[in-house]
Amino acid sequence: MTAWSERTTSERVKALRGSDMTQEQLAEASGFIALEAVASEVYTFQSQTIPALLQIPDYTRALSVASHGWTKPEEIEQFVRSALPGSSGSPRTTRSPCG
């Protein structure tokens, strides 16, 4: 299965058509997908999570299970390795949209 970020806009819309979304929800989602395709940056705001630089492996592991529903240990550990700064061997930087 192709990762969501690697799919084209039309592939993303087709994937949503198979879901239980209403036509109105599908139309709205299609608009967001089109905007995402031309965006240079995408920001999210999550008030209930701990910023990546403050996360410990156990928290990241629990977050991956709760938010992604993963049950395979290898999927969870891959997420933990990629999410934690410095754990993949290359430093990860975060940048504030304010500067």
Steps between C-alpha positions, in 0.01 A plus 500: 500500500630843408545750784241779504771763445620322185157478337384740234198724560275276290623188685420665834148592388441146369612358834250720682216395268524150643444631852173571678519875437192687378515678165526833681791377713669354194467831313649690793785250541573516126544876531749458784688233306531735202632777727745262663633401157610856422606604852864574570456431873232337716465582869296325765402607848466232764433636846486159665836359395852559626740666250740255335810638669348424843369152424644184649480163321218364722281805434569486126421127498165556678417790270567288190268224619223743600512718188586246231354182647816308423535163670809357331808565715716569193263777378494658844877487542556643151276793592679550833841497327390750237314730741760547769781751440837340440368145526533430127863600489434837340396804701148626447424867508173672566419851391242733640273667242565825688869504436 
